[in-house]
Amino acid sequence: MIDSIFERRIKEPTCYKLSLEIPEKEYYNVYDEVTQDAAKEILNNFLQYHQDDGRPTDIDIKHSKNDHIVQINSKLDYLGNDHTKERDIPDYLNH
């Protein structure tokens, strides 16, 4: 699923706005419903996978049935961050 995510970033004065779009079929192969917990898990694993040290805040998730996508929006903060420890990505998100 990680490889199917389309990423968009917008630079703001104090942070980046991040939008992740996941094909609904890919999303529902892993998750049963659209939830904040799923959004946090996907976002954190996506950032880890790309070795991105941004810290997500204001996480929001929406299902656009007409466009057949699940969209996760967040702000990313970089100032004052320590380097993130390396973690393994769960196998179910690597397909």
N, C-alpha and C positions, 0 to 999 in steps of 0.2 A: 504494500500500500504506500509506503514512503516514496517509492519511485514514481507513483502516479500523482503526487501532490504538485500543484502549480502554485508558485510562490510569487507574491508581489510585495514590495517594500516602498514606503514613502518616508523620506527623511524630513523630520520636523526639528525645530530648534533644540529640543531637549531629549528627543528619543526618535525611534523609528516606529511607524505603523506597519504592522505585518498582517498580510491576509494570505491564508492558505485555502486553496480550493481542492476538494477531493471528490472524484466521481462517486456518486451515491452508491453505485454497485460495489465499488472497492470498500467504501465505508461500511456498508451493511454486511459485507463478507466477514467483518471482524466484530462489529458492534451491533447490538439489537435495537438501540435507540440513540437519539441525539441528546447527549448530556454534557454538563460542565466537566464532570470527571473525565469523560472520554476526550474532550477538547484539551484539557490540561495534559493528559497522557500523550496524545498525539503531538501537541506542540512541544512538550519537553523532549520527546524522543526525536522529533524532527530536528530540533536545534542541536541535540547531542549528535545525531547522525552526521550533520554538517559541521560539527565542531564549532558551533556558534556560541559564544559566551554571553549573549544577550539574556537578560532576565525578563521574562514575560509578566505583564500586568494587564489588568482590564480585559481579561479573556472573555470572548463572546463566541457562541456557536449558533449557526442557523442552517436550516435545511431548505434549499430552494428547489421545491418539487418541479417547477416549470423548467428550470435549467438542469435538473438532475445532478446537483452538486450539494455537498455539505461544505459550508464556509466557516472557517475559524479566523477571528480577528483578534488582534492583541497589540499592545504597545511593547516595545523592547527597549530596555534601559541598558546602557553599557558603562556609564560613568561609575567608577569606584568598584567595578566587579573584579573579583578574584578569578583566576583561571578555573574553569569547571573541571571537576574530576571526570575521567573517562568512565563511561558505563556501557554495558552491553545493551543493544536494542533487542527487545523481545522478538523471537522468530516470527510470530504472527503478523508483525508490522513490516517485515522485510520482504514480503511476497507481493 
